[in-house]
Amino acid sequence: MGTVSERENTNTFGISIPPRGFAILALVGPAFVWCAEYIGSGEVILSTRNGAVFGTSVAWAIVIGIFLKYWIGMSGARYTVCTGEGMIDMFDRVPGPSHWVVWIVLIAQLLGAVISIGSLASAAGVFVNALIPISPYFGGWAVTIFALLVVWSGIFEHLKLVMTICVALIVLGVIYVAITVFPGFTALIRGFFPQMPTVPAWAIETGHFTTNPWREVLPLLGWAAGGFASQVWYTYWVLGAGYGAAAGRRQGQPADLQKLASLDRGAAEKIKGWCRVVYTDATIAMIIGTFVTLSFLVAGAGVLGPRRLAPEGEQVALTLSTLFSSRWGEIGGVLFLLSGAAALISTQIGQLAGWPRLLADACRICIPGFKKITWKTQFRIFLVFFFLSNMIIVFTLGLRPVVLVKFAALLDGLLLTPLQAVWVMIGLYVIMPRLLSEEARLVLRPHWIFAAGLLLAFLVFGYFCIFQIPYAL
């Protein structure tokens, strides 16, 4: 038998006693994985580009995008903590025809994944081309092969430190630049109020912009805090962390219905404590993401805007490197290129680790025969698929990374997001109560604030999808 202290740390349902107070911070983890995955092309390219053209007048798009997706990601993670299953399995429980939601996700996300991963490979290839004298096509292919080998072999843990340092360098450098060119709190706060700026004449004269500002702002809004897939992956990272009912669970496992139906009040109270850990974790991710993305916007406004430079085409990397070279000369420019390439490669590795999981989950549910394939084989099937699609995209559109990034932001960041908000709300308020025992249901009943946040996300993103995307296209 275990000691008294050991028995106090768990209960009959295997749920650990949650931390309290500042001890919660010691267990925060999924937030940093979430941030590391979505701080990539959206911040390095889209935020800086918008800052160069519009200044800080579009700060509202960043704040709104991240804040509303925060409610989707946190609510999905709360469901995972309470039930022990990820977001895709939750979608499969939405009332209606068999697997209808998962089929929509599978089809839309397969296309979104191809474009998103390909856009990162193209952008990273341009950065590699700016560093060493090879074709951006070969640079994109080299990045693809490297990222695939890392994910295939599982050696990412050994590279994580180097990647983290490089990403930290570009983030810290951009924050420093943003501070030195900071326009003042009045100008920044003014940008928090929704407004649609005019595209300046110099940008239109480059031939890469139209008079329609939505073509630039919508992709920024779409990839702030990542897209649809990022919110799904967050539930995977929470599963991996083992919060609450997720303890001992893994991605690809539906909830243990028998266990949930027998949860007593004591176990539910412990799960509720783990929900508070998720709230802290998700809030930290929101704060970090907002601060970093706004820093890229301010840096672009202060450095590239006055020079009338907007990242575009195969010169995107060299244009962006001006952020550092304007402060630290040629060495600073090279440092930005190195750090930027590392950030994009790191994000691609994260996406290659996440999208096969999401798609394997969807195929497991929609295609019965897919379950017979081992999980590792399922994962590697999608890796090979993305390797081939990357090679094609880099070869055909490798010199247009900004166009690809913007298109990917619309596909993954906006089109399904309003539906995701509704499906998660159904999961919290309709599906979850049916899975829990009566005692647990009363304890784990979600606060109305989650419904308010999800409903707001549905209305705002729905408005952009219905009224602004067609206009922008």
C-alpha positions in Angstrom: 0.0 0.0 0.0 1.1 3.6 -0.6 1.8 6.1 2.1 -0.8 8.5 3.3 0.7 11.3 1.3 0.7 9.2 -1.9 -3.0 8.2 -1.3 -3.9 11.9 -0.9 -2.4 12.8 -4.2 -4.9 10.7 -6.2 -8.4 9.3 -5.8 -10.2 6.2 -7.0 -10.5 7.8 -10.5 -6.7 8.4 -10.9 -7.2 12.2 -10.9 -4.4 14.1 -9.1 -5.0 16.9 -6.6 -4.7 20.1 -8.6 -2.2 22.8 -7.7 -3.3 26.0 -6.1 -2.1 29.6 -6.1 1.4 30.2 -7.6 1.9 26.5 -7.8 -0.3 26.5 -10.9 2.5 28.4 -12.7 4.9 25.5 -12.2 2.6 23.2 -14.3 1.9 25.7 -17.1 3.2 24.1 -20.3 0.7 23.7 -23.2 0.6 27.5 -23.5 4.2 27.6 -24.6 3.8 24.8 -27.1 0.7 26.7 -28.5 2.7 29.9 -28.8 5.7 28.3 -30.3 3.5 26.7 -33.0 1.6 29.8 -34.0 4.4 32.4 -33.7 5.6 32.0 -37.3 4.7 33.4 -40.7 1.6 35.2 -39.4 3.8 37.3 -37.1 7.0 37.5 -39.0 5.4 38.3 -42.4 1.7 39.3 -42.0 1.9 41.5 -38.9 5.1 43.3 -40.1 3.6 43.8 -43.5 0.4 45.3 -42.1 2.4 47.5 -39.8 4.5 48.8 -42.8 1.5 49.7 -44.8 -1.1 50.7 -42.2 0.9 51.6 -39.1 -0.7 50.7 -35.8 -4.2 51.5 -37.0 -4.9 47.7 -37.4 -3.9 46.7 -33.9 -7.5 45.9 -33.3 -7.4 43.0 -35.7 -4.6 41.3 -33.7 -6.4 41.9 -30.4 -9.8 40.8 -31.6 -8.4 37.7 -33.4 -6.4 36.5 -30.5 -9.0 37.3 -27.8 -11.8 35.5 -29.6 -9.7 32.4 -30.4 -8.6 32.4 -26.8 -12.2 31.5 -25.9 -12.4 28.8 -28.5 -9.1 27.2 -27.5 -9.6 27.5 -23.7 -13.2 26.2 -23.9 -12.1 23.2 -26.0 -9.3 22.5 -23.5 -11.8 22.7 -20.6 -13.9 20.0 -22.3 -10.7 17.9 -22.6 -9.8 18.3 -19.0 -13.4 17.3 -17.9 -13.8 14.3 -20.3 -10.3 13.1 -21.3 -10.9 13.3 -25.1 -9.7 15.8 -27.7 -11.7 18.2 -29.8 -12.1 16.0 -32.8 -13.9 13.3 -30.7 -16.0 16.0 -29.2 -17.0 17.1 -32.8 -18.1 13.6 -33.5 -20.7 13.8 -30.7 -22.4 16.9 -32.1 -26.1 15.9 -32.8 -27.0 15.2 -36.4 -26.0 12.7 -39.2 -23.2 10.3 -38.4 -19.8 12.0 -38.4 -21.1 15.0 -40.3 -19.0 17.6 -38.5 -15.8 15.4 -38.7 -16.3 15.0 -42.4 -16.5 18.8 -42.8 -13.3 19.1 -40.7 -11.5 16.4 -42.7 -12.2 17.9 -46.1 -11.5 21.5 -45.1 -8.5 20.8 -43.0 -6.8 18.6 -45.6 -6.9 21.5 -48.1 -5.9 24.0 -45.3 -3.0 21.8 -44.2 -1.6 21.5 -47.7 -1.6 25.3 -48.3 -0.5 26.2 -44.8 2.5 23.8 -44.7 3.4 24.7 -48.3 3.3 28.4 -47.5 5.7 27.9 -44.6 8.1 25.9 -46.7 8.1 28.6 -49.5 8.6 31.4 -47.0 11.4 29.5 -45.2 13.0 28.7 -48.6 13.2 32.4 -49.4 14.9 33.1 -46.1 17.4 30.3 -46.8 18.0 31.8 -50.2 18.8 35.2 -48.6 21.4 33.5 -46.4 23.2 31.1 -48.8 23.4 31.3 -52.7 20.9 28.5 -53.6 17.6 28.7 -55.4 14.6 29.5 -53.2 13.1 26.4 -54.7 15.9 24.2 -53.4 15.8 26.1 -50.1 12.1 25.3 -49.7 12.7 21.6 -50.6 15.6 21.4 -48.2 13.5 22.9 -45.4 10.7 20.4 -46.2 13.1 17.4 -46.1 14.7 18.6 -42.9 11.4 19.2 -41.1 10.0 15.9 -42.3 13.1 14.0 -41.1 12.9 15.7 -37.7 9.2 14.8 -37.2 9.6 11.3 -38.7 12.5 10.4 -36.4 11.2 12.1 -33.3 14.5 13.9 -32.6 12.9 17.3 -32.3 13.5 17.2 -28.5 17.2 17.5 -29.3 16.8 20.4 -31.6 14.2 22.2 -29.4 16.8 24.2 -27.5 18.5 25.5 -30.6 15.2 26.4 -32.2 13.9 28.0 -29.0 17.0 30.2 -28.8 16.7 31.3 -32.4 13.0 32.1 -32.0 13.7 33.9 -28.7 16.3 36.0 -30.5 13.9 37.2 -33.2 11.2 37.9 -30.6 13.5 39.8 -28.2 15.0 41.7 -31.1 11.7 42.7 -32.5 10.5 43.7 -29.0 13.6 45.9 -28.7 13.0 47.5 -32.1 9.3 48.0 -31.3 10.3 49.8 -28.1 12.8 52.1 -29.9 10.2 53.1 -32.5 7.2 53.0 -30.2 4.7 55.6 -31.5 3.3 56.4 -28.1 0.4 54.9 -26.1 -2.1 57.3 -27.7 -1.4 56.1 -31.2 -1.4 52.5 -30.2 -4.6 52.7 -28.2 -6.2 54.5 -31.1 -5.4 51.4 -33.2 -7.4 49.2 -30.8 -10.6 50.7 -32.0 -11.9 49.0 -35.2 -11.3 51.1 -38.3 -10.4 50.4 -41.9 -7.4 52.4 -43.0 -6.7 53.5 -46.6 -4.1 51.8 -48.6 -1.3 54.4 -49.2 -0.5 55.4 -52.7 3.1 54.2 -52.5 1.9 50.7 -51.7 -0.5 50.6 -54.6 2.3 51.9 -56.9 4.4 48.8 -56.1 1.8 46.7 -57.9 1.5 44.3 -55.0 -1.5 46.0 -53.3 -5.0 47.0 -54.3 -7.2 49.8 -52.9 -9.0 47.1 -50.8 -7.4 47.0 -47.3 -9.4 43.9 -46.3 -7.0 41.8 -48.5 -4.3 42.6 -46.0 -6.2 42.8 -42.7 -8.3 39.6 -43.1 -5.2 37.3 -43.3 -3.8 39.1 -40.2 -7.0 38.5 -38.4 -7.1 34.9 -39.6 -3.7 33.8 -38.3 -3.6 35.8 -35.1 -3.3 33.0 -32.5 -3.2 30.4 -35.3 -6.2 29.0 -37.1 -8.8 26.3 -36.7 -6.1 23.6 -36.3 -4.2 25.4 -33.6 -7.3 25.3 -31.3 -7.6 21.5 -32.0 -3.9 21.0 -31.3 -4.2 22.8 -28.0 -6.5 20.0 -26.7 -3.7 17.5 -27.7 -1.1 19.4 -25.7 -3.5 19.4 -22.7 -3.9 15.7 -23.1 -0.2 15.3 -23.2 0.1 17.4 -20.0 -2.4 15.1 -18.3 -4.6 17.7 -16.7 -7.7 16.4 -14.8 -9.5 13.6 -16.6 -6.9 13.7 -19.3 -4.4 12.0 -16.9 -3.2 8.8 -18.6 -5.0 9.5 -21.8 -3.6 10.1 -25.2 -4.7 11.6 -28.5 -6.9 9.3 -30.6 -8.8 7.8 -27.6 -12.5 8.6 -27.2 -13.6 9.4 -23.6 -14.1 6.6 -21.1 -17.9 6.9 -20.9 -18.2 4.4 -18.0 -15.7 6.2 -15.9 -17.3 9.6 -16.6 -20.8 8.3 -15.8 -19.5 7.2 -12.3 -17.5 10.3 -11.3 -18.2 11.3 -7.7 -18.3 14.8 -6.4 -14.7 14.5 -5.0 -13.3 13.6 -8.4 -15.3 16.4 -10.0 -14.0 18.9 -7.6 -10.4 17.9 -8.5 -11.2 18.2 -12.2 -12.6 21.7 -11.5 -9.3 22.6 -9.9 -7.5 21.4 -13.1 -9.8 23.6 -15.1 -8.3 26.6 -13.3 -4.9 25.4 -14.5 -6.1 25.5 -18.1 -7.5 29.0 -17.6 -4.1 30.2 -16.4 -2.3 28.4 -19.2 -4.5 29.7 -22.0 -4.4 33.2 -20.6 -0.6 33.2 -20.6 -0.7 32.0 -24.2 -3.1 34.9 -25.1 -0.9 37.5 -23.4 2.3 36.3 -25.0 0.7 36.0 -28.4 -0.8 39.5 -28.3 2.4 41.1 -27.0 4.6 39.5 -29.6 2.3 40.0 -32.6 1.8 43.7 -31.7 5.6 44.1 -31.4 6.0 42.9 -35.0 3.2 45.3 -36.1 4.9 48.3 -34.3 8.3 47.4 -35.6 7.0 47.2 -39.1 5.3 50.5 -38.7 8.3 52.2 -37.3 11.1 50.8 -39.5 9.6 49.6 -42.8 6.7 52.2 -43.0 8.9 55.3 -43.2 11.1 53.6 -45.8 8.0 52.6 -47.8 9.0 48.9 -47.8 6.4 46.2 -47.7 7.5 42.5 -47.6 6.7 40.9 -50.9 7.8 38.1 -53.3 11.3 36.7 -53.2 12.6 39.9 -51.5 10.4 39.3 -48.5 13.2 38.0 -46.3 15.7 40.8 -47.2 12.9 43.5 -46.7 12.1 42.0 -43.3 15.7 41.9 -42.3 15.7 45.7 -42.4 14.1 45.5 -39.0 17.4 44.4 -37.5 19.9 45.9 -40.0 18.4 49.4 -39.3 19.7 49.0 -35.7 22.6 46.7 -35.9 23.9 46.9 -39.4 24.7 43.9 -41.6 25.3 41.6 -38.7 21.8 42.5 -37.4 20.3 41.7 -40.8 22.0 38.3 -40.9 20.8 37.6 -37.4 17.2 38.3 -38.4 17.5 36.1 -41.4 18.9 33.2 -39.3 16.3 33.7 -36.5 13.5 34.2 -39.0 14.4 31.0 -40.9 14.6 29.1 -37.6 11.1 30.5 -36.5 9.5 29.4 -39.8 11.2 26.0 -39.7 10.2 25.5 -36.1 6.6 26.4 -37.0 6.6 24.0 -39.9 7.9 21.2 -37.6 5.1 22.0 -35.2 2.5 21.9 -38.0 3.9 18.6 -39.3 3.6 17.2 -35.8 0.0 18.6 -35.4 -1.8 18.2 -38.7 -1.2 14.5 -39.2 -2.6 14.0 -35.7 -5.8 16.0 -36.5 -6.3 14.3 -39.9 -5.5 10.8 -38.5 -8.2 11.4 -35.8 -10.7 12.5 -38.4 -9.9 9.5 -40.7 -10.2 7.1 -37.7 -13.7 8.3 -37.1 -14.9 8.7 -40.7 -13.2 5.7 -42.4 -13.6 2.5 -40.3 -10.8 0.6 -42.1 -8.3 3.4 -41.1 -8.4 2.1 -37.5 -6.7 -1.1 -38.5 -3.6 0.8 -39.4 -1.2 1.5 -36.5 -1.1 5.0 -35.2 2.6 5.5 -36.2 1.8 4.3 -39.8 -1.2 6.7 -40.0 1.0 9.6 -38.9 3.7 8.7 -41.4 1.2 8.4 -44.3 0.3 12.0 -43.8 3.9 13.0 -43.5 4.6 11.5 -46.9 1.6 13.2 -48.3 2.7 16.6 -47.1 6.2 16.0 -48.3 4.9 15.5 -51.9 2.4 18.4 -51.7 5.2 20.7 -50.4 7.5 19.8 -53.2 4.8 20.7 -55.7 3.8 24.0 -54.0 7.4 25.2 -53.6 8.1 24.5 -57.2 5.0 26.2 -58.6 4.5 29.0 -56.1 7.8 29.2 -54.2 8.5 32.8 -55.2 5.1 34.1 -53.9 5.3 33.3 -50.2 3.2 36.2 -49.1 0.3 35.2 -51.4 0.5 31.7 -50.1 0.6 32.8 -46.4 -2.4 35.1 -46.9 -4.4 32.4 -48.6 -3.5 29.9 -45.9 -4.6 32.4 -43.3 -8.0 32.7 -44.9 -8.5 28.9 -45.3 -7.4 27.8 -41.8 -7.9 31.0 -39.8 -11.3 32.2 -40.8 -13.5 29.9 -42.9 -14.3 27.3 -40.2 -13.7 29.4 -37.1 -17.3 30.5 -36.6 -18.5 26.9 -36.9 -15.7 25.8 -34.5 -17.0 28.3 -31.9 -20.5 26.8 -32.2 -19.4 23.2 -32.1 -17.3 23.8 -29.0 -20.2 25.6 -27.3 -22.4 22.5 -28.1 -19.6 20.4 -26.6 -19.5 22.3 -23.4 -23.2 22.9 -22.8 -24.9 19.9 -24.5 -22.5 17.0 -24.9 -20.4 17.2 -21.8 -23.4 17.2 -19.3 -24.7 14.0 -21.0 -21.4 12.2 -20.4 -21.0 13.1 -16.7 -22.7 11.7 -13.7 -25.3 13.9 -12.0 -22.9 14.8 -9.2 -20.1 15.7 -11.6 -22.5 17.6 -13.9 -23.4 20.1 -11.1 -19.8 20.7 -10.2 -18.4 21.0 -13.7 -21.2 23.1 -15.2 -19.5 25.8 -17.3 -20.0 29.4 -16.4 -22.1 31.5 -18.7 -19.0 33.6 -19.6 -17.8 30.7 -21.9 -21.0 30.8 -23.8 -20.7 34.6 -24.2 -17.1 34.3 -25.5 -18.0 31.6 -27.9 -21.1 33.3 -29.2 -19.1 36.5 -29.7 -16.5 34.6 -31.6 -19.2 33.0 -33.8 -20.8 36.4 -34.6 -17.6 38.3 -35.3 -15.9 35.6 -37.4 -19.2 34.8 -39.1 -19.5 38.4 -40.1 -16.0 38.4 -41.6 -16.6 35.1 -43.5 -20.0 36.1 -44.9 -19.5 39.8 -45.7 -15.8 40.6 -46.0 -14.0 37.5 -47.4 -16.1 37.6 -50.7 -15.5 41.3 -50.9 -11.7 40.9 -50.3 -11.5 38.1 -52.9 
